[in-house]
């Protein structure tokens, strides 16, 4: 894995006075990346401290190994610094760009680990309807619904979907671990989660009518 281009010591120093980035808009992050393109280390620290815990959670969910997740975060954030010039805020949000980098790193590593590229599908790593975790927290009804109402409607799901939802959302198990636990492909875990979310959402909407 690549090492950080910007020294962590410096990031910790500037990180002491970082603002609350949870309120940052797309325009704010684009402006931040414009500064990083000029090699502004303070701006990079904002990106680093905002995305590192989110990326670690994302990577751990898919890889099932904390050390590997940490290394992937390092690689992804080093890439953000090294390839900042490639970011175009008019084409995508920073969140989408960063998670695309992380997703591709996960994909490459899993292909190497499995040693059979043909059997590792992109959908295993990132479904087409996937929304990055930070966007889910703020915008997605699935997040609110699954966190607050999944227990109430869990028994309405088919057994296969119920087991996967319980393992991922209630027991906080990484997707890879759930796949191994139930002896099913990683893509099957993802598809069952999507179907379960849709069914639960429809059930909740019907109840509110």
Buried (B, 14 or more C-beta within 10 A) or exposed (E): EEEBBBEEEBBEEBBEEBEEBEEBEEEBBBEBBBBBEEEBBBBBBBBBBBBBEBBBBBBBBBBBBEEBBBBBBBBBBBBBBEEBEEBEBEEBBBBBBBBBBBBBBBBBBBBEEEEEEEEBEEBBBBBEEBBBBBBBBEEBEBBEBBEEBBEEBBEEBEEBBBBBBBBBBEEEBBBBBBBBBBEBBBBBBBBBBBBBBEBBBEBBEEEEE
